[in-house]
Amino acid sequence: GSVHARPHRLDQSRTNATCYDCHDAHNVGTLGSMQRAESRLNNPAICGSCHEKALEEYRDSVHGHAVLVNRDSEAAVCSDCHTTHEIDSPAGDPVMLTITENCGNCHEDSARTYRASYHGQVNRLGYTNTAKCFDCHGGHQVHGEDNPLSTIHRDNRLETCSTCHEDAPAGFLDFHAHGDVSDFENYPGLWLTSKFMHVLIIGVLLFFWTHVLLWLHREDKDRKAGKSFRHPHPGEDVVYIRRYSATWRWLHLLFAVSTMVLVLTGTTLLFSHTAWAATVMAWLGGPEWEAIIHRSAAVVWLSVFLIHLMIVIRNIQRSGKGAQWFEKCSMIPTMKDVRDVKAMFVWFFGRGERPDFDRFTYWQKFDYWAPFWGVAAIGLSGLILFNATFTASIMPGWVFNYATIIHAEEALLATVFLFTVHFFNSHFRPDRFPMSTIMFTGAVPLDEFKFEHRLEYERLKASGELEKRLIRAPSSAMEKGSKALAVVLILAGLGLLTLVLIGFLTMP
């Protein structure tokens, strides 16, 4: 099935090459034998008897010097890169993928860092439209980085980058193509950034997962003891209070859907080693379409965030009381939130009563402010990576290395947090299981509102505002539609979480 077995272009009566053209019929050695080592040293000359130009280029390369001059049988020869019996045209995708993979048989550390890059992730998924080893280092004319003839020498690197990145600016020179986050000696900044993100992820998840487990235990006990609120079945006799306007509900829905699309498309690259990632990439239509979908979702995601900011600023300006941003009903964390955290843990262990909350609880405030950091970190790093040529024209290339780390790690933290902690707080805790539709209907039963936000309830009642906010129960159609939407989003989130966990636990 190889190119050698096909008819010769000038003489159709014979093949391009047959067994005895490559093998010495009477001196075939076994693996590890002296004959085998000698065969490897002769491999370039044998291949070069037909491929003269390739041999000339190879002869001057670092590989050729090691084999032909130093007689090092462990150095790369033709068959190491092109394989032996499955040789085909290097212009085809399968061969390009094979050659790229074969480079890693000798250059293991370089292959590992390459696979961690965008170029390598796409290649690992079976596509060849991003840079491969030979695109940067050359094929037969591989030279050391310090050799002026090398395609990756600093004097030649921009020209090499420009083969894919048209008009590559000087900033590309400072990009660490094989920057290794595990190598503190050579890349201390990358190492520290990676470790900081790991500590952040572990710290946040450890605290909130502990919070989840303790809350689950205490609320379950209180429910069994008849102390906890039980979500009533919707009906005409249940009084509701308006909690969220249609604007906020639509923004929440757009944010949720765009986040899930970003998670799906982003983790497909991040976990390119998994079988599911290859399936999803094919389903998306390949890396070009994946990039379009990912960036389109990012535009929606960032737009929702900016619209939200404009609404908040407008509301503050209309009120004429900027100080209200720091009042009891605001999202700004206060010392009461610190006291509430302490009181909740006291309640978790059965040594006190559940604290009373105002309009927003401390975990809701965290859910609110975490996206500010997340949007800033993920959004800014994403914008840096979005247009490499523009970014490198105003920033040094090493910014790409840091942006890649922050973009991936912060997105991973947001994904796991949203689909575990946020889902528990909003849907899975015993008082709300199996789901809550408040964010879809905008309405909450008055009894539940009184239990969850007693301080706000008492303040509204004292001021006479409570009656103005009471509404009828959502219609049957609204309730059913909201439940259906909640089910779809929850299942989608749990499905994405499963894919992420598979990818994380099988990381090589």
N, C-alpha and C positions, 0 to 999 in steps of 0.2 A: 503493500500500500504506500510505500514511500516514493519520493521523486526519483530515486535511483532505479526503481523497478519499471518506470515508464519508458516508452520508446525514446531513443535519442533523437533530438530535433533534426539532425543532419542525416542520420541513418536509421530509418524506422525499423530495420531488421534486427537491431540490437537494443539492449537497455542502456540507460545512462551509466550504470555501474552494476557490477554483480559481485558476489561474495569474494572471489579471488582477486578482485581489483583492490580490495582493502585488506584482506587477510593473507598472511603467508601460509600457504597450504600445508607445508611440512614443519612449521614451527609455531603452532598455535598454543599459547600458554594458558594455564588456568589463572584465576584471580589471585593476585599476590605473588605470582611466580616471577622469576627473572625475565622470562620471555614476555610476560605481561607488561612489566615495567619498560622493557625495550620497545614493545609495541606502542606504548603510549608516547614514548619519545619520538617514534617514527610517524605517529599519527598526522602531524602537520604536513610532513613531506608527502605522505600518501594522498591526503586530501588535496594538497597543492599541486599534484600532478595533473589534476583537472581544473582546480580553482587557483590559477596562478596569481591573479591579482589579490585574492584574499590572503594567500600565503605571504606575499610581499608586505601587505599591511600588517599581518600578524607578526612577521619577523621583527619589525621595529617596535612592537608593543611590549608592555611590561610582562605579559604572559609569554610572548614569543622569546624574549630574552631569557626568561627563567628556564624555558624548555630547551631551546636551541643552543644557548650559550652555556648556561649553568647546568644543563642536563638534569633538571629537577623534574622527575616523573610525577610529582604530586601537583605541579602547576597545571593550570587549565589548558587543555588541548581542544581541538575542534569538536570531538565527540562529547565533551563535557557540556558544551553549550547547545549544540545542535542535536544531541542524542546520537544513537548509533544506527538503529534499523528503522526508525520512524522519521527520518529526515524529510522535510518538505520545504517549500518556499518560505523564506523568512518574511515575506510580505503578507502572509496569512495570519489571522488572529490566533489560531491555535499554536502556531510556532512561536509567535511573539510572546504569548503567555508562558510557553514552556521555557524559552530562553531566559525570560525574566525570573522564573522560578528556579532555574538551574544556577543562576548567579548566586542565589542564596545558599547553595550547597557548600560553597567555599566561604562566602562572605556573610556569615550568619548574623552578625550584629548589624551590618548594613541592611540586610534583608528585613530584619525585625523593625528597624526604625523606618524603613521605606514602607512597610505594610501599615505602620501607624499613621502615615501621611495620607492626604487626600488622594495623591497619585496612586499610592499603593493600595488603598482601600478599593478604588474603582477597578484596578487591575485584578485584585483578589476576587472580585465578584465576576470576573470573566470578560471584562471589557478592556479595550486597548487604546481608548481615545485620550488617555492621560499619559504623562511621561513614564517611560520604562527605563530600566537600567542603561541600556545601550543608547537611548535617546540623549542621555546626559554624558555618559562616559565613552560613547563610541562603541562600535562593534569589534572590529579586528584591530583597531588602532588605539587600544586602551593604554593610557599613560598615567603615571602618578600625578597627583594634584600639583606638585611643584614643578613638573616638567612643562616648559613653555609650549610644547606641542599638544598638551592635554586640552581636551575640550572643556574641562572644568577648572583649568588654570584661571586665576583672577582676570588675566588680560583677555581671555577667550570666553568667559562664562556668560557675559551678556549676549554674545552672539548665539551661544547654545540655547539660552533661555528664550531668545527671540524666535526660535523655530516654532515654538508654541505660543508664546506671549509676545505678540507683535509689538515692536518698539519698547522692549523691556527697559525700564529706567534703571539708573545706577543703584537704586535701593535693593534690587534683587541680589546684589553682590553680598549683602550682609545676611541673607537668609541662610539658616542652618538646615540644609537639605536632609541631613541625617542627625539632626539634633536629638540627643538621647536624654530623656528625663531621668534616667536611672544613673547617669554618669555625672556625679557632682564635680569631679576634678576638671572636666572639660566644659561642662554646661551648668555651672552653679546656679545661675538665674532660673533656668528651666527646672532644675531639680527642686529648688525652693518653691517655685510657683506650683509645681505638681504636688509637693508635700502639703503646702498650705490648703490647696483645694481638697486634698484627701482628708485632712484634719477637719475642714469645714463640713464636708459631707458626713463624715463619721460622727462629729459632734452634734450636728443638727438632727440626724436620723436617730442617734442613740437616745438623745433627750426625748424626742417626740414619740419614738416607738415605746419607750418606757412609759411616757405619759398615756399613750393609747392603751397599753396593757393594764395599767393601774385603773384607768377610767372605766375600761370594760368590766373589770372585776367589781368595782364599787357600784357602778350603775346597775349591773345585773343583780347584785345583792339588794340594792334599794328597791328595784322593781319587784323582786320576789317578796320583799317586806311591805310592799304597798306604799312606799315613800316617794316614788318617782312618778313623774308625769307620764301618762300613756296617751299616745297620739290618737285622737278620736277619729272615727270614720266620718268622712265629709257628709254633710247633709244640710237640709234647710234649717235645722234647729241649732246648728253650730254657728256661733258668731265669730267673724274673722276681722283682722285688722290689716290694713295695707302696710306692707313692709318695704317693698321695692317697686319702683315705677317701671313702666314698660321700657324706658330708655336703658336703665341699668340691667334689666333682664336680657335685652337684646345684646348689649355689650358683653355680658357674661357668656351668652351662648356663642357669640362670634369668637370670643377669647378662648373658650373651651375647645371649640371645633378646630380653630387654627392651631392651638397648642398640640392637639392630638395629631394633626397632619404633620406638624414640625417634628414631633417625636417619631412618627413612623418613618418619615423620609430621612431624618437625621441618624437614627439608630441603625438604619439599613447600612449606612456607611461605617458607623462606629463599630458595629459588630459584623463586619464583612466576612468574618471567618465562619459564620453560621450558615446552615442550609436555608433557614428561613429568610435570611437577608438576600440571598441570591434569587429566591422565589419572588420576594416582594419587589426587588429591583426589576426583574423581568415583567412583573405585573404592572409596574409603574411606567414601563416603556423604555427602560435603560437610563443611564446616568444623566443624559442630557435632559430628559423629561423629569427625572427626579430633581434636578437642580431647579428647573422652572417651577415645579410644584412647591418645592421647599421655599423658594424665594417669594413666590406669590403668597403663600401662607404667612411668611414673615412680614410682608407688607400689611396684610390684614391685621396681624398680631400687633405690630407697632402702631398702626393706625388706631386700633381700639384703645391702646394705652394713651396716645396723644389726645384723642377725643375725650377720654376720661379726664385727663389733666385740664383740658380747656373748660369742661363742665364744672369741675371743682373750682377753678379760678373764677369763672363767671359767677358761680353761686356766692363765693366769698365777696366779690365786688358788689353784687346786687344787695347783699345783706348790709353792706356798709360796716360790718363788724368783723374785721379780720381776726379779732381775738377769740371769736367763737370757735375757731379752728382748734383751740386749746381747751375747750370746755368739756363737760362730762360726756356729751354725745358725739364727740369727734373721734377720729381714728388715731389721733396722736397718743402714743403710749404715755401713761402717767404712773405716779407712784402707786396708785390704786391697783394698777395691773400687776405690779410687783407683789403687792399684798395678796392679790387674788391668786397668783401662782402659788404662793406659800399656803394659802388657805385651801386651795384645791388639793394639794398634796396631803395636807392634814386630813381632809375629807377622804381622800383615797384610802388612807390607813385607818379610817373609822374613828378618828380622834377629834372630830369636829363636824360642823354642819357645812353643807355646800354653800359657797359664797354667793351673794346676790350680785348680778351683773347689770350694767347699764345698757345702752344701745348696742355697744360692741364689746365682746369678750376679748380677753388677751389673745386667745388662739385665733379669733377672727382678725384681730389687728396684725398678728404675725402673717396670716394668710394674705393680708392686704399689702403689708410692707415688703414681704419677701419678693413679690413680683417687681417692686421698684429696683431692688438689687438685681433680680434676675433679668429684668428687661434691660437694665443698664449694662450688665455683664454680657448676657447673651446677645442683646441687640447690637451693642457697640462692637464686640468681637466679630459678630456676623457681618456687620457693615465693612469692617476691615478686610475680611476674607472675600467679600462679595465681588469687589473689583480689584484684583491684585495689582494690575498695572497702575491704576490711579493711586492706590495706597502707597505703593513703592516709590511713587514720584514725590510724595510729601513726607514719608516716614522711612526709617531704615527697615531692611528686610527681616530682621530678627523679630519685629512686631508680629509677623505671621506665626512664628513659633509659639509666642505667648498667647496670641489670640486663639490659636487652635486648642491649646490646653484649657483655657478658661471657657471657651465656647462648649467644648465637649463635657467637661466636668460639671459646670454649672447646669447645663441642660440635663445631665444625668441626675443631679440632685433634685432639680425641679420635678422631673418625671417621677422619680420614686416617692418624693414627698407628696405630690398631688394625688397619686393613685394609691397611696397607703394612708397617710395621716389625714389629708384633706377629705378623702372619701370616708374615713372613719368618723371624723368630726361632723361631717354633713349628712352622712347616710347610714353608716353601719353601727353606730353606737346603739345600745339596746332601746333607748327612747325613740329612735328614728328608723331603726331597721325595718324593712330592707332598703328604704330610700326616703328622701325628703323631696317634695316638689315645690318648696317655698320659693326657690330661685327661678322657677318656671312660671308659677302662678302669680308670684309677688305678694301672696297673702298667707297669713299664718293664723291658726285658730287662737282666739283670745286667751284661752286657758294655757295653751303652750307658750304664748308670748309672755304671759304673766309669770310663768314658771322660769322661763329662760332669761328674761330681761326684766326682773322685778323692779329694779330701780327706775328704769325708763317708764314702766307701766305706772308706777306710783307718781312719778313726776307729771306724766301726761294727764293722769286722772285728777291730780291736784290743780292743774292749770286749766282744766276743762277741754283740753285738746283731744282727749281719748275718744270722746263721742264723735268728733269730726272725722276720725280715721277708721271708724268701724264700717265694714262693708258686708255684703252678702257673701255666702260661700261661693267659691268658683263653680261655674256650671259643670254639669256632668261631662260635657265634651272637653272643656278645658282641663278638668282633672284627669280624664283618661288620656288626653293628648300629652299632658305634662308627665304622667307616669310612663307612657311609652317612650317619650324623649329621654327621660331619666334612665330608663332601662338600657336604651341604646348607648347613651354616653357612658354609663357605668360599665357595661360589658366591653365597650371599646377600650376604656381606660384599663380595665383588668387584663384584657387581651394584650394591650401594649406593654403593661407591666410584666406579663408572663414572658413576652419576647425579650424584654430587656434583661430579666433575670436569667434566662437561658443564655443570652449573649455574655452577660457578666460572669456567670459561673463556668462558662466554657472558654474563657479567654486563655489563649496559649501563653 
